[in-house]
Amino acid sequence: MSAGADTDLLALAGTAEELAFARRAVEFLGAHADRRSDVSTSWGVGPENLALFHETSGEQEQRECAAARAWQRTRWDAGFGWLTGPVEHGGAGLPAGHDRLYRLIEAAFEVPDMNPVRIGLGTVGPAITAFGSQEQIARFAVGLYRGDLVACQLFSEPDAGSDLAGVRTRAVPDGDGYVLDGQKVWTSNATFADLGLALVRTDPEAPKHRGLSMFVVAMDTPGVEVRPLRQLTGGASFTEVWLTDVRVPAANLVGEPGAGWRVATGALAGERRAVGDRSHELTSRALALLRTLAEREGRLDDPLARDDWARLYSRLRVARFQQQRMQALPDSALGGAERAVDKLLLTTNLQLIGELAAELLGPAFVADTGAWGSFGWNRWMMGALGYRIAGGTEEILKTMLAERVLALPREPR
């Protein structure tokens, strides 16, 4: 890497402490990976990269998982595997800003795709660390951050997606453990995950938010069945998971019985943070491609097209400023409202990007001619629909903001 490139990366640090950390990160990454080429925004150059969900299966999926785990082990051995984790469990004990800085620096290098381990690192690991016992942290969270384990979330169900507290999968005490029965859906990574974080009902007589508990479930336990779900895009990023007489030891209960909703909301906050944090490079590239598309379609001087593009540009800048405002605050100062706003801005903007592409392309948006940068936008739009559900359904988040932040009258219950 050139000295100028090093300088650009070091400039991302905001304090003397972060600068020293950035130097170590650049040195580590430079010794293990090549510098990444800039993602092209030129028309027809390289892959379109317009799919919003990572879609692989079979042998390719297994190879990607193995590569991600190996890189996570390399991170761990160098002290970069769990930057915010407790020192007594092998973490670095650093502020969240250091983790964010490392991810910005690492994005400049050719490292394996970390999608297979992202749920474990960004959602399941933090939830277990925040709410689990010391033994669970040592057994499960450390395994995730060390690259030994891969995790999935077993939250949503066919009748409990928007209203997550309505889950029906039950856990019945049995000897020194519990027996789980039910169905989960929209589960990423379940085909290769080692463990799942499962939200289940342990007290059917309690109010629905209070009768839930959270368990760590080994995915190779007898009675766990994973079935791929085919999506509108043609891929299968998600699965449904059937739990039939699945025996889970009591030691795998995260937190107290009945505390599942509290653990789930903590985990979902991590999921929303992870979704928002990695979105802006994607949307910036899409905006540049749309401008080129308007030029190719002879619409660059069309006042309506220019107005739509400018409005979209403004919305993306607002979303970026909102996230930068959150990043300037410690996580302890943020509530669910800020993450909900961040998520709603993202999903709306993804939808608007797809709508502008559809308006510019006309029939080529729905009829695959094989031309670069045309039908690929259809995959973007189909993925944008999924993002409206991921990390908390749009309508539920809007209701939460209306009632808890704006103090508007509650909806009839």
DRENLO-161351 format. One record per residue (C-alpha): residue number from 0; x, y, z. Coordinates in nm, 2 decimals, padded with zeros to 4 digits, always signed. Layout:
+-----+--------+--------+--------+
|   k |      x |      y |      z |
+-----+--------+--------+--------+
| NUM |      X |      Y |      Z |
...
+-----+--------+--------+--------+
END
This chain:
+-----+--------+--------+--------+
|   k |      x |      y |      z |
+-----+--------+--------+--------+
|   0 | +00.00 | +00.00 | +00.00 |
|   1 | +00.12 | +00.35 | -00.08 |
|   2 | +00.21 | +00.60 | +00.19 |
|   3 | -00.07 | +00.82 | +00.06 |
|   4 | -00.32 | +00.54 | +00.11 |
|   5 | -00.19 | +00.48 | +00.46 |
|   6 | -00.24 | +00.85 | +00.54 |
|   7 | -00.60 | +00.84 | +00.41 |
|   8 | -00.68 | +00.55 | +00.65 |
|   9 | -00.50 | +00.71 | +00.95 |
|  10 | -00.69 | +01.03 | +00.89 |
|  11 | -01.01 | +00.84 | +00.99 |
|  12 | -00.89 | +00.85 | +01.35 |
|  13 | -01.03 | +01.13 | +01.56 |
|  14 | -00.81 | +01.11 | +01.87 |
|  15 | -00.44 | +01.03 | +01.96 |
|  16 | -00.56 | +00.70 | +02.11 |
|  17 | -00.75 | +00.62 | +01.79 |
|  18 | -00.45 | +00.71 | +01.58 |
|  19 | -00.22 | +00.47 | +01.76 |
|  20 | -00.49 | +00.20 | +01.72 |
|  21 | -00.53 | +00.28 | +01.35 |
|  22 | -00.16 | +00.24 | +01.29 |
|  23 | -00.17 | -00.11 | +01.45 |
|  24 | -00.47 | -00.20 | +01.24 |
|  25 | -00.32 | -00.07 | +00.91 |
|  26 | +00.00 | -00.27 | +00.99 |
|  27 | -00.19 | -00.59 | +01.06 |
|  28 | -00.41 | -00.56 | +00.76 |
|  29 | -00.13 | -00.47 | +00.53 |
|  30 | +00.06 | -00.78 | +00.64 |
|  31 | -00.24 | -01.01 | +00.57 |
|  32 | -00.44 | -00.87 | +00.27 |
|  33 | -00.40 | -00.66 | -00.04 |
|  34 | -00.56 | -00.32 | -00.08 |
|  35 | -00.91 | -00.34 | -00.22 |
|  36 | -00.98 | -00.18 | -00.56 |
|  37 | -01.24 | +00.09 | -00.55 |
|  38 | -01.59 | -00.04 | -00.63 |
|  39 | -01.66 | +00.07 | -00.98 |
|  40 | -01.94 | +00.31 | -01.05 |
|  41 | -01.86 | +00.31 | -01.42 |
|  42 | -02.13 | +00.16 | -01.64 |
|  43 | -02.07 | -00.19 | -01.76 |
|  44 | -01.75 | -00.24 | -01.56 |
|  45 | -01.74 | -00.55 | -01.34 |
|  46 | -02.04 | -00.72 | -01.17 |
|  47 | -02.35 | -00.52 | -01.12 |
|  48 | -02.37 | -00.59 | -00.75 |
|  49 | -02.73 | -00.48 | -00.72 |
|  50 | -02.86 | -00.77 | -00.51 |
|  51 | -02.93 | -00.65 | -00.15 |
|  52 | -02.92 | -00.99 | +00.00 |
|  53 | -02.63 | -01.23 | -00.01 |
|  54 | -02.75 | -01.53 | -00.20 |
|  55 | -02.53 | -01.84 | -00.22 |
|  56 | -02.60 | -02.21 | -00.15 |
|  57 | -02.43 | -02.55 | -00.14 |
|  58 | -02.06 | -02.57 | -00.17 |
|  59 | -02.01 | -02.20 | -00.24 |
|  60 | -02.19 | -02.12 | +00.09 |
|  61 | -01.97 | -02.36 | +00.28 |
|  62 | -01.65 | -02.22 | +00.13 |
|  63 | -01.75 | -01.87 | +00.22 |
|  64 | -01.83 | -01.97 | +00.57 |
|  65 | -01.50 | -02.15 | +00.61 |
|  66 | -01.31 | -01.84 | +00.48 |
|  67 | -01.50 | -01.60 | +00.71 |
|  68 | -01.43 | -01.82 | +01.01 |
|  69 | -01.06 | -01.84 | +00.92 |
|  70 | -01.03 | -01.47 | +00.89 |
|  71 | -01.21 | -01.41 | +01.22 |
|  72 | -00.96 | -01.65 | +01.39 |
|  73 | -00.68 | -01.44 | +01.23 |
|  74 | -00.84 | -01.12 | +01.37 |
|  75 | -00.87 | -01.28 | +01.71 |
|  76 | -00.50 | -01.40 | +01.72 |
|  77 | -00.39 | -01.04 | +01.64 |
|  78 | -00.61 | -00.88 | +01.90 |
|  79 | -00.88 | -00.75 | +01.66 |
|  80 | -01.14 | -01.02 | +01.70 |
|  81 | -01.34 | -00.87 | +01.98 |
|  82 | -01.25 | -00.51 | +02.02 |
|  83 | -01.53 | -00.41 | +02.25 |
|  84 | -01.53 | -00.74 | +02.45 |
|  85 | -01.44 | -00.78 | +02.81 |
|  86 | -01.07 | -00.82 | +02.87 |
|  87 | -01.13 | -01.12 | +03.11 |
|  88 | -01.28 | -01.31 | +02.81 |
|  89 | -01.02 | -01.22 | +02.56 |
|  90 | -01.17 | -00.90 | +02.43 |
|  91 | -00.98 | -00.57 | +02.40 |
|  92 | -01.21 | -00.37 | +02.62 |
|  93 | -01.21 | -00.08 | +02.38 |
|  94 | -01.49 | +00.18 | +02.31 |
|  95 | -01.73 | +00.12 | +02.03 |
|  96 | -01.56 | +00.39 | +01.83 |
|  97 | -01.25 | +00.17 | +01.79 |
|  98 | -01.46 | -00.11 | +01.65 |
|  99 | -01.62 | +00.13 | +01.40 |
| 100 | -01.28 | +00.27 | +01.30 |
| 101 | -01.14 | -00.08 | +01.25 |
| 102 | -01.43 | -00.17 | +01.02 |
| 103 | -01.37 | +00.14 | +00.81 |
| 104 | -01.00 | +00.06 | +00.78 |
| 105 | -01.06 | -00.31 | +00.70 |
| 106 | -01.31 | -00.21 | +00.42 |
| 107 | -01.01 | -00.08 | +00.23 |
| 108 | -00.86 | -00.43 | +00.21 |
| 109 | -00.94 | -00.75 | +00.03 |
| 110 | -01.06 | -00.97 | +00.31 |
| 111 | -01.32 | -01.26 | +00.30 |
| 112 | -01.69 | -01.18 | +00.29 |
| 113 | -01.79 | -01.18 | +00.65 |
| 114 | -02.17 | -01.23 | +00.59 |
| 115 | -02.16 | -01.59 | +00.73 |
| 116 | -02.04 | -01.47 | +01.07 |
| 117 | -02.20 | -01.12 | +01.09 |
| 118 | -02.51 | -01.23 | +01.28 |
| 119 | -02.30 | -01.39 | +01.55 |
| 120 | -02.06 | -01.10 | +01.58 |
| 121 | -02.32 | -00.82 | +01.55 |
| 122 | -02.64 | -00.96 | +01.71 |
| 123 | -02.61 | -01.29 | +01.90 |
| 124 | -02.26 | -01.23 | +02.05 |
| 125 | -02.36 | -00.89 | +02.20 |
| 126 | -02.69 | -01.03 | +02.34 |
| 127 | -02.52 | -01.32 | +02.52 |
| 128 | -02.25 | -01.09 | +02.65 |
| 129 | -02.50 | -00.84 | +02.78 |
| 130 | -02.75 | -01.08 | +02.93 |
| 131 | -02.58 | -01.42 | +02.97 |
| 132 | -02.39 | -01.58 | +03.25 |
| 133 | -02.01 | -01.57 | +03.27 |
| 134 | -02.01 | -01.94 | +03.17 |
| 135 | -02.23 | -01.86 | +02.87 |
| 136 | -02.00 | -01.58 | +02.76 |
| 137 | -01.70 | -01.80 | +02.79 |
| 138 | -01.87 | -02.09 | +02.61 |
| 139 | -02.07 | -01.92 | +02.34 |
| 140 | -01.97 | -01.56 | +02.29 |
| 141 | -01.60 | -01.62 | +02.29 |
| 142 | -01.65 | -01.91 | +02.05 |
| 143 | -01.83 | -01.67 | +01.81 |
| 144 | -01.57 | -01.40 | +01.83 |
| 145 | -01.28 | -01.65 | +01.80 |
| 146 | -01.43 | -01.79 | +01.48 |
| 147 | -01.50 | -02.13 | +01.63 |
| 148 | -01.88 | -02.09 | +01.61 |
| 149 | -02.13 | -01.95 | +01.37 |
| 150 | -02.48 | -01.83 | +01.49 |
| 151 | -02.83 | -01.76 | +01.36 |
| 152 | -03.13 | -01.60 | +01.51 |
| 153 | -03.44 | -01.80 | +01.58 |
| 154 | -03.69 | -01.52 | +01.65 |
| 155 | -03.96 | -01.47 | +01.38 |
| 156 | -04.24 | -01.72 | +01.32 |
| 157 | -04.52 | -01.74 | +01.06 |
| 158 | -04.77 | -01.58 | +01.30 |
| 159 | -04.51 | -01.37 | +01.49 |
| 160 | -04.31 | -01.15 | +01.26 |
| 161 | -04.44 | -00.79 | +01.29 |
| 162 | -04.56 | -00.88 | +01.64 |
| 163 | -04.26 | -01.07 | +01.77 |
| 164 | -04.40 | -01.10 | +02.12 |
| 165 | -04.66 | -01.33 | +01.98 |
| 166 | -04.42 | -01.62 | +01.93 |
| 167 | -04.58 | -01.96 | +01.99 |
| 168 | -04.28 | -02.19 | +01.99 |
| 169 | -04.29 | -02.33 | +02.34 |
| 170 | -04.04 | -02.45 | +02.59 |
| 171 | -04.16 | -02.69 | +02.85 |
| 172 | -03.95 | -02.78 | +03.16 |
| 173 | -03.83 | -03.14 | +03.15 |
| 174 | -03.59 | -03.28 | +03.41 |
| 175 | -03.27 | -03.07 | +03.41 |
| 176 | -03.37 | -02.88 | +03.09 |
| 177 | -03.65 | -02.79 | +02.85 |
| 178 | -03.82 | -02.94 | +02.55 |
| 179 | -03.88 | -02.70 | +02.25 |
| 180 | -04.15 | -02.74 | +01.99 |
| 181 | -04.24 | -02.49 | +01.71 |
| 182 | -04.14 | -02.33 | +01.39 |
| 183 | -03.92 | -02.03 | +01.31 |
| 184 | -03.89 | -01.85 | +00.98 |
| 185 | -03.68 | -01.59 | +00.79 |
| 186 | -03.37 | -01.74 | +00.95 |
| 187 | -03.03 | -01.65 | +00.79 |
| 188 | -02.73 | -01.88 | +00.82 |
| 189 | -02.93 | -02.18 | +00.96 |
| 190 | -02.79 | -02.42 | +00.70 |
| 191 | -02.44 | -02.39 | +00.84 |
| 192 | -02.48 | -02.23 | +01.19 |
| 193 | -02.35 | -02.41 | +01.50 |
| 194 | -02.60 | -02.25 | +01.74 |
| 195 | -02.92 | -02.04 | +01.73 |
| 196 | -03.05 | -01.78 | +01.97 |
| 197 | -03.42 | -01.89 | +02.01 |
| 198 | -03.70 | -01.67 | +02.15 |
| 199 | -03.97 | -01.91 | +02.29 |
| 200 | -04.27 | -01.90 | +02.52 |
| 201 | -04.22 | -02.06 | +02.86 |
| 202 | -04.53 | -01.92 | +03.04 |
| 203 | -04.84 | -01.93 | +02.83 |
| 204 | -05.05 | -01.78 | +03.11 |
| 205 | -04.84 | -01.46 | +03.14 |
| 206 | -04.89 | -01.14 | +02.94 |
| 207 | -04.73 | -01.21 | +02.60 |
| 208 | -04.42 | -00.99 | +02.65 |
| 209 | -04.35 | -01.14 | +03.00 |
| 210 | -04.40 | -01.51 | +02.92 |
| 211 | -04.09 | -01.53 | +02.69 |
| 212 | -03.75 | -01.67 | +02.75 |
| 213 | -03.43 | -01.69 | +02.54 |
| 214 | -03.22 | -02.01 | +02.48 |
| 215 | -02.91 | -02.10 | +02.30 |
| 216 | -02.99 | -02.40 | +02.08 |
| 217 | -02.72 | -02.62 | +01.93 |
| 218 | -02.83 | -02.66 | +01.56 |
| 219 | -02.72 | -03.02 | +01.54 |
| 220 | -02.96 | -03.12 | +01.83 |
| 221 | -03.20 | -03.40 | +01.72 |
| 222 | -03.53 | -03.25 | +01.62 |
| 223 | -03.39 | -02.94 | +01.45 |
| 224 | -03.48 | -02.94 | +01.08 |
| 225 | -03.37 | -02.66 | +00.84 |
| 226 | -03.56 | -02.60 | +00.51 |
| 227 | -03.45 | -02.33 | +00.26 |
| 228 | -03.70 | -02.06 | +00.16 |
| 229 | -03.70 | -01.95 | -00.21 |
| 230 | -03.73 | -01.57 | -00.24 |
| 231 | -03.88 | -01.34 | -00.51 |
| 232 | -03.52 | -01.29 | -00.63 |
| 233 | -03.48 | -01.66 | -00.70 |
| 234 | -03.22 | -01.70 | -00.43 |
| 235 | -03.25 | -01.86 | -00.09 |
| 236 | -03.09 | -01.63 | +00.17 |
| 237 | -03.34 | -01.74 | +00.44 |
| 238 | -03.47 | -02.07 | +00.58 |
| 239 | -03.75 | -02.20 | +00.80 |
| 240 | -03.65 | -02.40 | +01.11 |
| 241 | -03.87 | -02.67 | +01.26 |
| 242 | -03.81 | -02.76 | +01.63 |
| 243 | -03.96 | -03.10 | +01.73 |
| 244 | -03.90 | -03.23 | +02.08 |
| 245 | -03.57 | -03.05 | +02.09 |
| 246 | -03.40 | -03.09 | +02.42 |
| 247 | -03.20 | -02.80 | +02.56 |
| 248 | -03.02 | -02.79 | +02.89 |
| 249 | -03.12 | -02.54 | +03.15 |
| 250 | -02.77 | -02.40 | +03.14 |
| 251 | -02.85 | -02.26 | +02.79 |
| 252 | -03.12 | -02.03 | +02.92 |
| 253 | -03.00 | -01.67 | +02.86 |
| 254 | -03.10 | -01.45 | +03.15 |
| 255 | -03.39 | -01.53 | +03.38 |
| 256 | -03.70 | -01.72 | +03.28 |
| 257 | -03.95 | -01.47 | +03.14 |
| 258 | -03.67 | -01.22 | +03.05 |
| 259 | -03.67 | -01.32 | +02.68 |
| 260 | -03.83 | -01.00 | +02.55 |
| 261 | -03.56 | -00.79 | +02.72 |
| 262 | -03.29 | -01.00 | +02.56 |
| 263 | -03.46 | -00.99 | +02.22 |
| 264 | -03.49 | -00.61 | +02.21 |
| 265 | -03.12 | -00.59 | +02.30 |
| 266 | -03.03 | -00.83 | +02.02 |
| 267 | -03.25 | -00.64 | +01.77 |
| 268 | -03.08 | -00.31 | +01.85 |
| 269 | -02.75 | -00.47 | +01.75 |
| 270 | -02.91 | -00.60 | +01.43 |
| 271 | -03.04 | -00.26 | +01.34 |
| 272 | -02.70 | -00.10 | +01.41 |
| 273 | -02.53 | -00.36 | +01.19 |
| 274 | -02.78 | -00.31 | +00.90 |
| 275 | -02.74 | +00.07 | +00.91 |
| 276 | -02.36 | +00.07 | +00.95 |
| 277 | -02.29 | -00.11 | +00.63 |
| 278 | -02.55 | +00.06 | +00.41 |
| 279 | -02.40 | +00.39 | +00.30 |
| 280 | -02.13 | +00.27 | +00.06 |
| 281 | -02.40 | +00.06 | -00.11 |
| 282 | -02.65 | +00.35 | -00.15 |
| 283 | -02.38 | +00.59 | -00.26 |
| 284 | -02.28 | +00.36 | -00.54 |
| 285 | -02.64 | +00.31 | -00.64 |
| 286 | -02.69 | +00.69 | -00.66 |
| 287 | -02.39 | +00.73 | -00.89 |
| 288 | -02.52 | +00.44 | -01.11 |
| 289 | -02.86 | +00.60 | -01.14 |
| 290 | -02.71 | +00.93 | -01.26 |
| 291 | -02.53 | +00.74 | -01.53 |
| 292 | -02.85 | +00.55 | -01.61 |
| 293 | -03.04 | +00.87 | -01.65 |
| 294 | -02.77 | +01.00 | -01.89 |
| 295 | -02.77 | +00.67 | -02.10 |
| 296 | -03.15 | +00.69 | -02.12 |
| 297 | -03.14 | +01.05 | -02.23 |
| 298 | -03.31 | +01.17 | -01.92 |
| 299 | -03.03 | +01.37 | -01.76 |
| 300 | -03.20 | +01.70 | -01.86 |
| 301 | -03.55 | +01.58 | -01.78 |
| 302 | -03.67 | +01.81 | -01.49 |
| 303 | -03.88 | +01.53 | -01.34 |
| 304 | -03.59 | +01.28 | -01.34 |
| 305 | -03.35 | +01.55 | -01.21 |
| 306 | -03.60 | +01.64 | -00.93 |
| 307 | -03.64 | +01.27 | -00.83 |
| 308 | -03.26 | +01.22 | -00.82 |
| 309 | -03.20 | +01.54 | -00.62 |
| 310 | -03.46 | +01.44 | -00.37 |
| 311 | -03.31 | +01.10 | -00.33 |
| 312 | -02.96 | +01.25 | -00.29 |
| 313 | -03.09 | +01.48 | -00.01 |
| 314 | -03.26 | +01.19 | +00.17 |
| 315 | -02.94 | +00.98 | +00.15 |
| 316 | -02.74 | +01.27 | +00.30 |
| 317 | -02.99 | +01.31 | +00.58 |
| 318 | -02.96 | +00.94 | +00.66 |
| 319 | -02.58 | +00.97 | +00.66 |
| 320 | -02.59 | +01.27 | +00.89 |
| 321 | -02.83 | +01.09 | +01.13 |
| 322 | -02.59 | +00.79 | +01.15 |
| 323 | -02.29 | +01.01 | +01.20 |
| 324 | -02.47 | +01.18 | +01.49 |
| 325 | -02.54 | +00.84 | +01.65 |
| 326 | -02.17 | +00.74 | +01.60 |
| 327 | -02.06 | +01.04 | +01.79 |
| 328 | -02.24 | +00.92 | +02.10 |
| 329 | -02.16 | +00.62 | +02.32 |
| 330 | -02.40 | +00.33 | +02.28 |
| 331 | -02.51 | +00.37 | +02.63 |
| 332 | -02.66 | +00.71 | +02.54 |
| 333 | -02.87 | +00.57 | +02.26 |
| 334 | -03.22 | +00.43 | +02.30 |
| 335 | -03.43 | +00.22 | +02.06 |
| 336 | -03.57 | +00.54 | +01.90 |
| 337 | -03.24 | +00.64 | +01.73 |
| 338 | -03.18 | +00.29 | +01.59 |
| 339 | -03.54 | +00.27 | +01.47 |
| 340 | -03.51 | +00.61 | +01.28 |
| 341 | -03.19 | +00.49 | +01.12 |
| 342 | -03.35 | +00.17 | +01.00 |
| 343 | -03.66 | +00.35 | +00.87 |
| 344 | -03.45 | +00.60 | +00.68 |
| 345 | -03.25 | +00.31 | +00.52 |
| 346 | -03.55 | +00.10 | +00.41 |
| 347 | -03.73 | +00.40 | +00.26 |
| 348 | -03.43 | +00.51 | +00.07 |
| 349 | -03.37 | +00.15 | -00.07 |
| 350 | -03.72 | +00.15 | -00.19 |
| 351 | -03.69 | +00.50 | -00.35 |
| 352 | -03.37 | +00.39 | -00.53 |
| 353 | -03.55 | +00.10 | -00.68 |
| 354 | -03.85 | +00.31 | -00.78 |
| 355 | -03.63 | +00.56 | -00.96 |
| 356 | -03.44 | +00.29 | -01.14 |
| 357 | -03.78 | +00.14 | -01.25 |
| 358 | -03.90 | +00.48 | -01.38 |
| 359 | -03.58 | +00.54 | -01.58 |
| 360 | -03.57 | +00.18 | -01.73 |
| 361 | -03.93 | +00.13 | -01.82 |
| 362 | -04.00 | -00.22 | -01.95 |
| 363 | -03.63 | -00.32 | -01.91 |
| 364 | -03.69 | -00.32 | -01.54 |
| 365 | -03.92 | -00.62 | -01.56 |
| 366 | -03.80 | -00.79 | -01.88 |
| 367 | -03.45 | -00.94 | -01.86 |
| 368 | -03.27 | -00.84 | -02.18 |
| 369 | -02.93 | -00.94 | -02.04 |
| 370 | -02.81 | -00.58 | -02.06 |
| 371 | -02.58 | -00.46 | -01.78 |
| 372 | -02.74 | -00.24 | -01.52 |
| 373 | -03.10 | -00.31 | -01.63 |
| 374 | -03.29 | -00.61 | -01.49 |
| 375 | -03.04 | -00.62 | -01.20 |
| 376 | -03.24 | -00.33 | -01.05 |
| 377 | -03.53 | -00.56 | -01.02 |
| 378 | -03.33 | -00.77 | -00.78 |
| 379 | -03.26 | -00.45 | -00.59 |
| 380 | -03.63 | -00.38 | -00.55 |
| 381 | -03.71 | -00.73 | -00.44 |
| 382 | -03.44 | -00.71 | -00.18 |
| 383 | -03.56 | -00.37 | -00.06 |
| 384 | -03.89 | -00.54 | +00.03 |
| 385 | -03.70 | -00.77 | +00.26 |
| 386 | -03.52 | -00.49 | +00.43 |
| 387 | -03.86 | -00.35 | +00.53 |
| 388 | -03.90 | -00.66 | +00.75 |
| 389 | -03.54 | -00.72 | +00.86 |
| 390 | -03.44 | -00.57 | +01.20 |
| 391 | -03.81 | -00.50 | +01.29 |
| 392 | -04.10 | -00.45 | +01.06 |
| 393 | -04.16 | -00.09 | +00.94 |
| 394 | -04.51 | -00.05 | +01.07 |
| 395 | -04.42 | -00.17 | +01.42 |
| 396 | -04.12 | +00.07 | +01.44 |
| 397 | -04.34 | +00.36 | +01.32 |
| 398 | -04.60 | +00.27 | +01.59 |
| 399 | -04.33 | +00.26 | +01.85 |
| 400 | -04.19 | +00.60 | +01.75 |
| 401 | -04.54 | +00.75 | +01.74 |
| 402 | -04.65 | +00.63 | +02.08 |
| 403 | -04.32 | +00.63 | +02.28 |
| 404 | -04.14 | +00.93 | +02.13 |
| 405 | -04.41 | +01.16 | +01.99 |
| 406 | -04.66 | +01.07 | +02.26 |
| 407 | -04.94 | +01.02 | +02.01 |
| 408 | -05.25 | +00.83 | +02.12 |
| 409 | -05.19 | +00.46 | +02.15 |
| 410 | -05.35 | +00.23 | +01.89 |
| 411 | -05.65 | +00.03 | +02.03 |
| 412 | -05.53 | -00.29 | +02.18 |
+-----+--------+--------+--------+
END
